[in-house]
Amino acid sequence: MSKRAVLIVLDSVGIGELPDAADYGDVGSNTLLNIKEKMPEMVLPNLCKMGLSNIDGVEKLGNVEELFTGSCGKLAEVSLGKDTTTGHWEIAGLKVEHPFPTYPQGFPQDLIAAFEEKVGRKVIGNCVASGTEIIDRLGDAHVATGDLILYTSADSVFQIAAHEDVVPIEELWRICVIAREMLVDDWNVSRVIARPFIGESGNWQRTANRKDYSVAPFAKTMLDHIKKAELDVHAIGKISDIYAGQGITQSTPTKDNMAGVDATLAHLQTESTGLIFTNLVDFDSVYGHRRDVPGYGQALMDFDARLPEITAALRPDDLLIITADHGCDPTFKGTDHTREYVPLLVYGDKIRAGINLGTRSTFSDIGKTILDYLGVDGDIGGESFLQEVIK
């Protein structure tokens, strides 16, 4: 049976500010350790056993293991930005040298007018806001008029919120496709995001029918090369959206972290080959952006509790890598992502225990290592660390 790689991204679980954090206003950010400081009861025994607390700078998490079972390290981001797309693309071998544009004053009126004409609906909002706050503020007006709630953030995103009883989900998705087609070239917005919600005034609830429409990668990624080698690329969570479907052979959208773990376990039980690539988004979207420290800490413990299920389901030739794509420190100012190092945990029967890989210069080392492990040729960035960890 062919070798297989399992890559799990704990969305936004950063482990400390990068050297250029001042350029992003993020000095002092440390998603994992700042949560631990505010929430001492957060313990992650299984991640620490694999090597999490042995990563340089993460020792304060506690449970430093003299004989940890995996290999560990931390990764610096060389791309410009701190958003989901940039982080994931770099993991897969692309360096983003020109950051996606952001719109801190909202989107220009000429763009809004053209968008309204194309979709046949007016928009309200058009400002920087958190998703829950703007729905609370404009939900009643939206329901009364049918106008779309448009908002953005410090990331390059064009987010459209609409009540599912006012704008049917298929129409919202169609509207987002139109926006995606418009927001290219000079606009070059990274993601258009459908943000449907339900409920009544004072009790709005976002649904699992969110859908992301990413700009397509500008070059071939790790995923394209694996697919070209006629191996499987199973995308779980929002992975397919992030790569605009490129290099994906099968996609399984999920509603939350635990559904993502369930889907990963289901794929592990199959005779698949190639790559299982999972994003667990709740850390970021449900807890990080909302600055919910207890919720974030509990979500980390919930994942940690299920890690033994994942390791038990691995085949002898499986390679497991756990990492993140950026930070989103819930103890930090504002509601945006934070420019941080991300963890690197490597595990499997073929992987040496107790190896500290130190600080790697780019997220792309993951993509290069996975290609190396699978025996797939691919011209992507990064340097493989496989020979340092393979038995």
Secondary structure, 3 states (H helix, E strand, C coil): CCCEEEEEEECCCCCCECCCHHHHCCCCCCHHHHHHHHCCCCCCHHHHHHCHHHCCCCHHHCCCCCCCCCEEEEECCCCCCCCHHHHHHHHCCCCCCCCCCCCCCCCCHHHHHHHHHHHCCCEEEEEECCHHHHHHHHHHHHHHHCCEEEEECCCCEEEEEEECCCCCHHHHHHHHHHHHHHCCCCCCCCEEEEEEEEEECCEEEECCCCEEEECCCCCCCHHHHHHHCCCCEEEECCHHHHCCCCCCCEEECCCCHHHHHHHHHHHHCCCCCEEEEEEECHHHHHHHCCCCHHHHHHHHHHHHHHHHHHHHHCCCCEEEEEECCCECCCCCCCCCCECECEEEEEECCCECCCEEEEEECCCHHHHHHHHHHHCCCCCCCCCCCHHHHEC
